[in-house]
Amino acid sequence: MTEAWARYAPAVTAVGVCNSGITAKMQFLGLYQRIAGRTVDPDSVQLDTLGLNHLTWHRGLFVAGEQVWPQFFAAYLDELKAQAHPEWDIRTLQTLGMIPNYYLQYFYYRQRKLAAQDQWPPSRAEEVMRIEAGLLRQVSVSGPKTFFDTNVSEHHHFYNEDDETVTDIPGSMIQVAGLPEAPEGMVISSVEVIVRLRSADGEEIEAKRVVGHHA
């Protein structure tokens, strides 16, 4: 997302921060609530983390200002001990006294992670691409000009050349007929119609049809 802001909205100052911190906080909160036997407001929880982004170690957990890391950490180790294939070696965490970011498994357990790659595909990158394909749809309107649409259903778009905005057109409003056959070895994966608009000045509005192909 930060790259998209920098590329397509350079006037907007954006800083990319990994979401692993908030993910860890909510996972830790879930375990703490189980051992405490009560519901806790997430806003009252603070995770003490050493490092930045993927290079981080979690070393403290505060609930309403109270340090609860000792009891939480003990419960976390107990849960790992009960698992047949824990993601962390108990001795690693006991030595550190902290819980490393998931990505640091590539540092602590390099051979294990490399062995896991023998089970690919799908690779992690392929899994992420599959997930992203279901979240965003790329809409190319003119040369390098690209928009990302959260509506991934079959539909079309108006593109306003004056203010460079894109508006959805329901798929049922446009009928496309007479498509050519796809080249050998290819299939038509989708048909997107982009209707280009500009302020009324007597000129005819141009409609551009974009046909996508996949191998």
HUVENJO-V22739 format. One record per run of one state. SS is the DSSP state (hx for helix, st for strand, lp for the rest). FROM is the first residue (numbers start at 0). TO is the last residue. Records with the same first field share a line. If there is no record, write none. Layout:
SS = FROM-TO / FROM-TO
This chain:
lp = 0-0 / 8-18 / 36-40 / 52-53 / 63-64 / 67-67 / 82-88 / 96-97 / 100-100 / 108-108 / 117-122 / 133-135 / 142-143 / 149-153 / 160-163 / 173-185 / 197-205 / 214-214
hx = 1-7 / 19-35 / 41-43 / 68-81 / 89-95 / 101-107 / 109-116 / 123-132 / 170-172
st = 44-51 / 54-62 / 65-66 / 98-99 / 136-141 / 144-148 / 154-159 / 164-169 / 186-196 / 206-213
